[in-house]
Amino acid sequence: MSKVSDRLGLTLPLHIEFGSDAVQVIDSLGVTAAYIQLADDPEYRQQTGRFSREQAAEIANMIVQTLNDEFL
């Protein structure tokens, strides 16, 4: 069975980048592993299904932890 890193095409280490409208999980080669859209306005979040900055950061951290666990 192939490793998750081979199947997903990602290279460790992974890191998190915060933008104005999204949080991204990115590998060491610049490949985006996850893109989590966020919004500051609670009403807009509810209408669009986006996350708060804190929620997006928590999701990104869970993704990094999960992928790191799978890679190792």
ChimeraX attribute file (.defattr): number of C-alpha atoms within 10 A of each C-alpha:
attribute: neighborCount
match mode: 1-to-1
recipient: residues
	/A:1	4
	/A:2	6
	/A:3	11
	/A:4	15
	/A:5	15
	/A:6	10
	/A:7	9
	/A:8	10
	/A:9	11
	/A:10	20
	/A:11	16
	/A:12	15
	/A:13	13
	/A:14	20
	/A:15	16
	/A:16	19
	/A:17	12
	/A:18	15
	/A:19	11
	/A:20	10
	/A:21	15
	/A:22	19
	/A:23	23
	/A:24	20
	/A:25	22
	/A:26	22
	/A:27	19
	/A:28	12
	/A:29	11
	/A:30	12
	/A:31	14
	/A:32	15
	/A:33	20
	/A:34	17
	/A:35	16
	/A:36	19
	/A:37	19
	/A:38	24
	/A:39	19
	/A:40	13
	/A:41	11
	/A:42	12
	/A:43	10
	/A:44	13
	/A:45	15
	/A:46	11
	/A:47	8
	/A:48	12
	/A:49	12
	/A:50	20
	/A:51	23
	/A:52	19
	/A:53	20
	/A:54	10
	/A:55	14
	/A:56	21
	/A:57	21
	/A:58	13
	/A:59	17
	/A:60	24
	/A:61	15
	/A:62	12
	/A:63	17
	/A:64	22
	/A:65	13
	/A:66	11
	/A:67	19
	/A:68	15
	/A:69	10
	/A:70	11
	/A:71	15
	/A:72	9
